[in-house]
Amino acid sequence: MRASRVARKPTRDEPPDRRAPGVLLSVGRVSAPTPSRAAVALQGWVRAVAVVLAGLVAMGVVAALGLWAAGAADLPDGAFPRVVAATVVAAVGGTVELSGNAGGLAESDAGLTVIPLSVTLTGALVLAAGFLRPLRHRAVTSTRELAGWAARIAVVWPAALLGLSLTARQTFSLSLGDLGDDVLGDLGDLFGISPEVGFTTDVPATMFFGLLWLAGVLVLALLVTGGTPLPAPLLRFQESVRPAAYAMVALLLTSVGLGVVIGLVVAATRGQAAETFAVILLGMPNLVWLALTLGLGATWNGRVEGSFGLPMPHVLDEVLRGQEVAELNLGTLAEHDGRVWWLVAVDALLLLAAAFVMARRSPARMRAWQHAVRLAVALALTVLMICLVGRVSAHYGLSVLGIGDLGGDLGGELFLRPEVWTAVGLALLWGLVAGFLGSLLARWVPRRGEVAARAQG
């Protein structure tokens, strides 16, 4: 009856507004308001901007606190914010270049290559959490949805990185007298030598490596998490890659957590709290992941000369200082402190725990040798990553009137680089043994697929 009322034509004597309520009621019943595609797209872009900003703010806060603890807040010309920006740029793989100019009668030279991995790790965790948040608790994730969400973040990220790169540049003017040598100060006043040092960023290289870093973070986040389903083309990696990736990330984070605890104990019992907090906030993964490779038997080559120093532990500085190229391994460290052999035991326990976790998250049908091979490959890739990001290189020097490097407080060198393939080979051996033993331990607890198999039997 109501439908016929709506459908019939009104007569001349019938007021035209009598049919309006019925028409509106019918339309409201058959069509519900839904957000438009433009609104959904706008919401996605807002989320992407929020994720990128959250990551950069977290990195900036950690970098600022670490630099403040290291005394960088006292830099002249209000350079502290620019130094923080340069630290964040370096943390995501960007290139920060040092420059120097000492006038026509003097020359200066400086270079620095180091990644503040505490800042890197903070940004990676925040970005990964923001990337996975819209995808969690899904039954299915389509390739198109996942690619669109990652693409939005990948578009916003370079714009933010470009702003940081343009901010991270500064020049400082120095006096030779400020370097603690009265004779050099007099030479500087006589010949008008006023050294300038500064830093800037290589924008193209920073954009390239920054995007590469972001891609690695997003891919690793997707592989590690178990709460986000993979798209259909990637389901073959569900059982073979995810448990091993999760175990390696857990291994790295656990080692950093142990390092932070040790650092806090050192700060509370031995003084120098500011320096220790600077290490924790800027370079704790640099130290603990180096120790992880050393415990596996790896060797790093390095040198410390001049006023450079390694803040913690002091035994590293003792081994590397005073030689052209020194070997850093368990043997050379044990000559100065026999407690370093505990690194082997700690590594063995951590790897056994990681192998158990990997086996526990893997299907029950997987054999022990498969666990061993997969953990070996995963550990080898992890150690390779540590060798690539853990390198350190720094130098500075000043020459006046062609005398050459003046040395002392005016010159120094620090470098630390691994013997990569030896470290990777040792990681393969450790992974095979730990993976096999972890699989045997996991047999004593229920694993994925076992409960269903027993119920069917």
C-alpha positions as CSV (number, residue, x, y, z in Angstrom):
1,M,0.0,0.0,0.0
2,R,2.8,2.4,0.9
3,A,4.7,1.5,-2.2
4,S,1.7,2.3,-4.4
5,R,1.2,5.6,-2.6
6,V,4.7,6.5,-3.4
7,A,4.5,5.4,-7.0
8,R,1.2,7.1,-8.0
9,K,1.1,10.6,-9.5
10,P,-0.4,13.4,-7.4
11,T,-3.5,15.0,-8.6
12,R,-4.0,18.7,-9.1
13,D,-6.0,19.1,-5.9
14,E,-3.4,17.1,-3.8
15,P,-0.7,19.2,-2.1
16,P,2.7,18.3,-3.6
17,D,4.4,18.0,-0.1
18,R,2.2,15.1,1.0
19,R,4.4,12.5,-0.8
20,A,7.7,13.9,0.4
21,P,7.8,11.9,3.8
22,G,7.1,8.6,2.1
23,V,9.7,9.2,-0.6
24,L,12.4,10.2,1.9
25,L,11.5,7.2,4.1
26,S,11.9,4.8,1.2
27,V,15.2,6.2,0.1
28,G,16.5,6.1,3.7
29,R,15.6,2.4,3.9
30,V,17.2,1.3,0.7
31,S,20.5,3.2,0.8
32,A,22.7,3.8,3.9
33,P,25.3,6.6,3.9
34,T,28.8,5.2,3.2
35,P,32.2,7.0,3.2
36,S,33.3,8.0,-0.3
37,R,36.6,6.8,-1.8
38,A,38.0,10.2,-1.5
39,A,37.4,10.2,2.3
40,V,38.9,6.8,2.7
41,A,42.0,7.8,0.7
42,L,42.3,11.0,2.7
43,Q,42.1,9.0,5.9
44,G,44.9,6.7,4.6
45,W,47.2,9.7,3.8
46,V,46.5,11.2,7.3
47,R,47.5,7.9,8.9
48,A,50.7,7.7,6.8
49,V,51.7,11.2,7.8
50,A,51.0,10.3,11.5
51,V,53.1,7.2,11.3
52,V,56.1,9.0,9.7
53,L,55.9,11.9,12.1
54,A,55.7,9.5,15.1
55,G,58.8,7.7,13.9
56,L,60.8,10.9,13.3
57,V,59.7,12.4,16.6
58,A,60.7,9.3,18.6
59,M,64.1,9.3,16.9
60,G,64.6,13.0,17.5
61,V,63.8,12.7,21.2
62,V,66.2,9.8,21.7
63,A,68.9,11.5,19.7
64,A,68.4,14.8,21.6
65,L,68.6,13.2,25.0
66,G,71.7,11.2,24.0
67,L,73.4,14.3,22.6
68,W,72.4,16.3,25.6
69,A,73.9,13.7,27.9
70,A,77.1,13.8,25.7
71,G,77.4,17.6,26.2
72,A,76.3,18.6,22.7
73,A,73.8,21.1,24.1
74,D,76.7,23.6,24.7
75,L,77.5,23.8,21.0
76,P,77.7,27.5,19.8
77,D,75.5,29.3,17.4
78,G,72.4,27.3,18.4
79,A,73.6,24.3,16.5
80,F,72.0,21.7,18.8
81,P,68.8,21.2,16.8
82,R,70.8,20.8,13.6
83,V,73.1,18.2,15.2
84,V,70.0,16.3,16.3
85,A,68.7,16.4,12.7
86,A,72.1,15.2,11.4
87,T,72.0,12.3,14.0
88,V,68.5,11.2,12.8
89,V,69.7,11.4,9.2
90,A,72.7,9.2,10.0
91,A,70.4,6.8,11.9
92,V,68.4,6.0,8.8
93,G,71.4,5.4,6.6
94,G,71.8,8.9,5.3
95,T,75.2,10.5,4.6
96,V,76.5,13.2,6.8
97,E,79.6,14.9,5.4
98,L,82.1,16.8,7.5
99,S,83.8,19.9,6.0
100,G,86.7,22.1,7.1
101,N,88.4,25.3,6.0
102,A,91.4,26.8,7.7
103,G,92.4,29.5,5.2
104,G,95.2,29.7,2.7
105,L,98.0,28.9,5.1
106,A,96.4,25.9,6.8
107,E,94.4,22.8,5.8
108,S,91.9,20.8,7.8
109,D,90.4,17.4,7.1
110,A,87.7,15.4,8.8
111,G,85.4,12.5,8.2
112,L,82.9,10.5,10.1
113,T,81.0,7.3,9.3
114,V,78.9,5.8,12.1
115,I,75.3,4.8,12.6
116,P,73.8,5.6,16.0
117,L,71.9,2.4,16.2
118,S,69.9,3.3,19.4
119,V,68.2,6.0,17.3
120,T,67.9,3.6,14.4
121,L,66.2,0.9,16.5
122,T,63.8,3.4,18.1
123,G,62.6,4.6,14.7
124,A,62.3,1.1,13.3
125,L,60.1,-0.1,16.2
126,V,57.8,3.0,16.0
127,L,57.5,2.8,12.2
128,A,56.9,-0.9,12.2
129,A,54.2,-0.6,14.9
130,G,52.5,2.2,12.9
131,F,52.7,0.3,9.7
132,L,51.1,-2.9,11.2
133,R,48.4,-1.2,13.2
134,P,45.8,-0.8,10.5
135,L,46.4,-4.4,9.4
136,R,46.2,-6.2,12.7
137,H,43.4,-8.7,13.5
138,R,42.6,-9.2,9.9
139,A,41.5,-12.5,8.5
140,V,42.8,-11.7,5.0
141,T,45.0,-8.9,3.7
142,S,45.0,-8.2,-0.1
143,T,48.1,-7.4,-2.0
144,R,46.5,-4.2,-3.3
145,E,45.6,-3.0,0.2
146,L,49.0,-3.8,1.6
147,A,50.9,-2.2,-1.4
148,G,48.7,0.9,-1.1
149,W,49.3,1.4,2.6
150,A,53.1,0.9,2.2
151,A,53.2,3.2,-0.8
152,R,51.6,6.0,1.2
153,I,54.2,5.8,3.8
154,A,56.9,5.5,1.2
155,V,55.7,8.8,-0.4
156,V,55.5,10.7,2.9
157,W,58.9,9.4,4.2
158,P,61.1,11.1,1.5
159,A,59.5,14.4,2.0
160,A,60.2,14.3,5.7
161,L,63.7,13.1,5.1
162,L,64.3,15.9,2.6
163,G,63.3,18.4,5.3
164,L,65.7,16.8,7.8
165,S,68.5,16.8,5.3
166,L,68.2,20.5,4.5
167,T,68.1,21.3,8.2
168,A,71.2,19.2,9.1
169,R,73.9,21.6,8.1
170,Q,76.1,23.9,10.2
171,T,79.5,25.6,10.2
172,F,81.5,26.5,13.3
173,S,84.4,28.9,13.5
174,L,87.3,28.0,15.8
175,S,90.4,29.6,17.2
176,L,93.7,27.7,17.4
177,G,94.1,29.1,20.9
178,D,90.9,27.4,21.9
179,L,92.6,24.0,21.1
180,G,94.8,24.4,24.1
181,D,98.1,25.4,22.5
182,D,99.4,29.0,23.1
183,V,102.0,28.8,20.3
184,L,99.3,27.7,17.8
185,G,97.1,30.5,19.0
186,D,99.9,33.1,18.4
187,L,100.4,31.6,14.9
188,G,96.7,31.9,14.2
189,D,96.6,35.5,15.3
190,L,99.7,36.4,13.3
191,F,98.7,34.8,10.0
192,G,94.9,35.2,10.4
193,I,94.3,31.4,10.5
194,S,90.7,30.8,11.7
195,P,89.7,27.1,11.2
196,E,86.1,26.4,10.3
197,V,84.5,23.0,10.6
198,G,81.0,22.0,9.7
199,F,78.7,19.3,8.5
200,T,76.2,18.9,5.8
201,T,74.2,16.1,4.2
202,D,74.5,14.4,0.8
203,V,70.8,14.7,-0.2
204,P,70.7,12.2,-3.1
205,A,72.5,9.5,-1.1
206,T,70.4,10.2,2.0
207,M,67.2,9.9,0.0
208,F,68.3,6.6,-1.6
209,F,69.6,4.9,1.6
210,G,66.7,6.3,3.6
211,L,64.2,4.7,1.3
212,L,66.1,1.5,1.3
213,W,66.1,1.5,5.1
214,L,62.4,2.2,5.2
215,A,61.7,-0.7,2.8
216,G,63.8,-3.0,5.0
217,V,61.9,-2.0,8.1
218,L,58.4,-2.5,6.5
219,V,59.3,-5.9,5.0
220,L,60.9,-7.1,8.3
221,A,57.9,-5.9,10.3
222,L,55.6,-7.8,8.0
223,L,57.7,-11.0,8.3
224,V,58.1,-10.9,12.0
225,T,54.6,-10.2,13.2
226,G,52.2,-13.1,13.6
227,G,49.0,-10.9,14.0
228,T,49.0,-9.7,10.4
229,P,48.1,-12.1,7.6
230,L,50.2,-12.2,4.5
231,P,48.7,-11.7,1.1
232,A,48.1,-14.9,-0.9
233,P,51.3,-14.5,-3.1
234,L,53.4,-14.4,0.1
235,L,51.8,-17.3,2.0
236,R,54.7,-19.6,1.1
237,F,56.9,-17.6,3.5
238,Q,54.4,-18.0,6.4
239,E,56.1,-21.2,7.7
240,S,59.6,-20.9,6.3
241,V,60.6,-17.3,7.1
242,R,58.4,-15.9,9.8
243,P,59.6,-18.1,12.7
244,A,63.2,-17.5,11.9
245,A,62.8,-13.8,11.4
246,Y,60.9,-13.5,14.7
247,A,63.7,-15.4,16.5
248,M,66.4,-13.2,15.1
249,V,64.6,-10.0,16.0
250,A,64.0,-11.4,19.5
251,L,67.7,-12.2,19.8
252,L,68.8,-8.7,18.8
253,L,66.2,-7.0,21.1
254,T,67.1,-9.2,24.0
255,S,70.8,-8.5,23.7
256,V,70.0,-4.7,23.6
257,G,67.9,-5.1,26.7
258,L,70.7,-6.9,28.5
259,G,73.1,-4.1,27.5
260,V,70.8,-1.4,28.8
261,V,70.5,-3.2,32.2
262,I,74.3,-3.5,32.4
263,G,74.7,0.1,31.5
264,L,72.2,1.2,34.2
265,V,74.1,-0.8,36.7
266,V,77.4,0.8,35.6
267,A,75.9,4.2,35.8
268,A,74.6,3.6,39.3
269,T,77.7,2.0,40.8
270,R,80.7,3.5,38.9
271,G,79.7,7.1,38.3
272,Q,79.9,8.9,34.9
273,A,76.2,8.6,34.6
274,A,75.9,11.2,31.8
275,E,78.4,9.4,29.6
276,T,76.8,6.1,30.2
277,F,73.3,7.4,29.3
278,A,74.8,8.9,26.2
279,V,76.0,5.5,25.1
280,I,72.7,3.9,25.9
281,L,70.7,6.5,24.0
282,L,73.0,6.7,21.0
283,G,75.0,3.5,20.6
284,M,74.0,0.7,22.8
285,P,73.2,-1.7,19.9
286,N,76.6,-0.8,18.4
287,L,78.3,-2.2,21.4
288,V,76.1,-5.2,22.3
289,W,75.8,-6.4,18.7
290,L,79.6,-6.1,18.4
291,A,79.9,-8.2,21.5
292,L,77.4,-10.7,20.1
293,T,79.7,-11.3,17.0
294,L,82.8,-11.4,19.2
295,G,81.2,-14.1,21.3
296,L,80.6,-16.2,18.2
297,G,84.4,-16.0,17.5
298,A,84.4,-13.1,14.9
299,T,87.4,-10.8,14.5
300,W,87.2,-7.0,14.0
301,N,90.2,-4.9,12.9
302,G,90.6,-1.4,14.2
303,R,92.7,1.4,15.5
304,V,92.4,4.3,17.9
305,E,94.8,7.2,17.8
306,G,94.5,10.7,19.2
307,S,91.8,12.0,21.5
308,F,89.3,9.5,20.3
309,G,88.1,7.1,22.9
310,L,85.6,4.3,23.2
311,P,83.3,5.1,26.1
312,M,82.3,1.6,27.3
313,P,83.9,-0.8,28.0
314,H,87.4,0.6,28.4
315,V,89.0,-2.7,27.3
316,L,88.1,-2.0,23.7
317,D,90.2,1.2,23.8
318,E,93.1,-0.7,25.4
319,V,93.2,-3.3,22.6
320,L,92.8,-0.9,19.7
321,R,95.1,2.0,20.8
322,G,98.8,2.2,20.0
323,Q,98.9,-0.2,17.0
324,E,98.8,0.3,13.3
325,V,96.0,-2.2,12.9
326,A,94.9,-4.2,15.9
327,E,92.8,-7.4,16.0
328,L,89.8,-7.3,18.2
329,N,88.6,-10.8,19.2
330,L,88.2,-13.0,22.2
331,G,91.9,-13.8,22.4
332,T,93.1,-10.2,22.3
333,L,90.4,-9.0,24.7
334,A,91.2,-11.9,27.2
335,E,94.8,-10.6,27.4
336,H,93.3,-7.5,29.1
337,D,90.3,-8.9,30.8
338,G,89.6,-12.6,31.2
339,R,85.9,-12.1,31.8
340,V,85.3,-11.7,28.1
341,W,85.0,-15.5,27.8
342,W,81.6,-15.1,29.4
343,L,80.5,-13.8,26.0
344,V,80.7,-17.3,24.6
345,A,78.3,-18.6,27.3
346,V,75.9,-15.7,27.0
347,D,75.8,-16.2,23.2
348,A,75.2,-19.9,23.6
349,L,72.2,-19.3,25.9
350,L,70.8,-16.6,23.7
351,L,71.1,-18.7,20.5
352,L,69.6,-21.7,22.2
353,A,66.6,-19.6,23.4
354,A,66.2,-18.2,19.9
355,A,66.3,-21.7,18.4
356,F,63.7,-22.9,20.9
357,V,61.4,-19.9,20.1
358,M,61.8,-20.6,16.3
359,A,61.0,-24.2,16.7
360,R,58.1,-23.4,19.0
361,R,56.5,-21.2,16.4
362,S,57.2,-23.6,13.5
363,P,54.8,-26.4,12.4
364,A,55.2,-29.6,14.3
365,R,55.9,-31.6,11.1
366,M,59.2,-29.7,10.5
367,R,62.3,-31.9,11.1
368,A,65.3,-31.0,13.2
369,W,67.7,-30.6,10.3
370,Q,65.3,-28.1,8.7
371,H,65.3,-26.1,11.9
372,A,69.1,-26.2,11.9
373,V,69.4,-25.0,8.3
374,R,66.9,-22.2,8.7
375,L,68.4,-20.9,11.9
376,A,71.9,-21.1,10.3
377,V,70.8,-19.0,7.3
378,A,68.9,-16.5,9.5
379,L,71.8,-16.1,11.9
380,A,74.3,-15.7,9.0
381,L,72.1,-12.9,7.5
382,T,71.8,-11.2,11.0
383,V,75.6,-11.2,11.5
384,L,76.1,-9.9,8.0
385,M,73.7,-7.0,8.8
386,I,75.7,-6.3,12.0
387,C,78.9,-6.3,10.1
388,L,77.5,-3.8,7.6
389,V,75.9,-1.4,10.0
390,G,78.4,-1.7,12.9
391,R,81.4,-0.3,11.0
392,V,83.0,2.9,12.5
393,S,85.3,5.3,10.7
394,A,86.4,8.7,12.0
395,H,89.4,11.0,11.5
396,Y,90.3,14.6,11.8
397,G,93.6,16.6,11.2
398,L,95.0,20.1,10.9
399,S,98.2,21.2,9.2
400,V,99.7,24.7,9.4
401,L,102.3,26.2,7.0
402,G,102.6,22.9,5.3
403,I,104.0,21.2,8.4
404,G,101.5,18.3,7.9
405,D,99.3,16.7,10.5
406,L,100.1,18.3,13.8
407,G,98.9,15.3,15.7
408,G,98.0,15.5,19.4
409,D,94.7,17.1,20.1
410,L,94.7,18.4,16.5
411,G,94.6,15.0,14.8
412,G,93.2,11.6,15.4
413,E,91.8,8.5,13.8
414,L,89.4,5.8,14.7
415,F,88.2,2.9,12.6
416,L,86.6,-0.5,13.3
417,R,85.7,-3.0,10.6
418,P,84.9,-6.7,10.6
419,E,86.3,-9.7,8.9
420,V,82.9,-10.3,7.3
421,W,83.1,-13.7,5.7
422,T,84.8,-15.3,8.7
423,A,82.0,-13.9,10.9
424,V,79.3,-15.1,8.6
425,G,80.9,-18.6,8.4
426,L,81.1,-18.9,12.2
427,A,77.4,-17.8,12.4
428,L,76.4,-20.6,10.0
429,L,78.1,-23.2,12.3
430,W,76.6,-21.8,15.5
431,G,73.2,-21.6,13.8
432,L,73.3,-25.3,12.7
433,V,74.2,-26.5,16.2
434,A,71.8,-24.2,18.0
435,G,68.9,-24.9,15.6
436,F,69.3,-28.6,16.0
437,L,69.4,-28.5,19.8
438,G,66.5,-26.0,19.9
439,S,64.4,-28.3,17.8
440,L,65.1,-31.2,20.3
441,L,64.1,-29.1,23.2
442,A,60.9,-28.0,21.5
443,R,59.7,-31.6,21.3
444,W,58.9,-31.5,25.0
445,V,56.2,-28.8,24.6
446,P,53.1,-28.7,22.3
447,R,53.8,-27.0,19.0
448,R,51.7,-25.6,16.2
449,G,49.8,-28.3,14.5
450,E,50.4,-31.0,17.2
451,V,47.1,-30.4,19.1
452,A,45.0,-30.7,16.0
453,A,46.9,-33.8,14.8
454,R,46.4,-35.5,18.2
455,A,42.7,-34.6,18.2
456,Q,42.2,-36.1,14.7
457,G,44.1,-39.3,15.8
